[in-house]
Amino acid sequence: MEWIGPGVSCQAPPSPPGSPNKEVEGAHFLYQTKAECHFFNGTQRVRYLYRQFYDRQEYVRFDSDVGKDVAVTEFGQPDADYWNSRQEILQRARAEVDRFCRYNYEVAKTGLVVGRR
């Protein structure tokens, strides 16, 4: 699966663990991504997490503090290894601290953001 940006991937979710790329008829599995920005002292220090879940369990995440993808479970190790081997994917993920987090922080400061308060 190719990482593109927050909440976006370019292929279908992975096969269930223990299923060597076989379609499971009649089964439903949840694939979910979460992009998180954690701000410390305004935007002086920002931590960006891009977390991926399969069947309600986080299996791999990009952590800007680490600077690469980290497998949370054994199931996520192949994805983490692949994404960490591709410099363009790592550069794009590292840039999200500025492009996604700091940008949205500045938008939120204007008071024009609709959402929970």
Residue pairs with C-beta under 8 A, 6 or more apart in sequence:
1 9
1 10
1 11
1 13
1 14
1 79
2 9
2 10
2 11
2 89
3 9
3 50
3 62
3 69
3 83
3 89
3 92
3 93
4 10
4 92
5 92
5 96
5 100
6 33
6 35
6 50
6 96
6 100
7 33
7 34
7 35
8 33
9 33
13 29
13 31
13 54
14 31
14 54
14 75
14 79
15 21
15 22
15 23
15 24
16 24
16 27
16 29
16 55
17 54
17 75
29 54
29 55
30 53
30 54
30 55
30 56
31 52
31 53
31 54
32 52
32 53
32 56
33 50
33 51
33 52
33 53
34 49
34 50
34 51
34 53
35 48
35 49
35 50
35 51
35 96
35 100
36 48
36 49
36 50
36 51
37 46
37 47
37 48
37 100
37 101
37 104
37 105
38 46
38 47
38 48
38 49
39 45
39 46
39 101
39 105
40 46
40 47
42 105
43 101
43 102
43 105
43 106
46 64
46 97
46 101
46 102
46 105
47 63
47 64
47 65
47 97
48 62
48 63
48 64
48 96
48 97
48 100
48 101
49 61
49 62
49 63
49 64
50 61
50 62
50 93
50 96
51 58
51 60
51 61
52 58
52 59
52 60
52 61
52 76
52 79
53 59
54 75
57 73
58 72
58 73
59 71
59 72
59 73
59 75
59 76
59 79
60 69
60 70
60 71
60 72
60 73
60 76
60 79
60 80
61 69
61 70
61 72
62 68
62 69
62 70
62 83
62 93
63 70
64 93
64 94
64 96
64 97
67 90
67 94
68 80
68 83
68 84
68 90
69 79
69 80
69 83
69 84
69 93
70 80
71 77
71 79
71 80
71 81
83 89
83 90
83 93
84 90
107 113
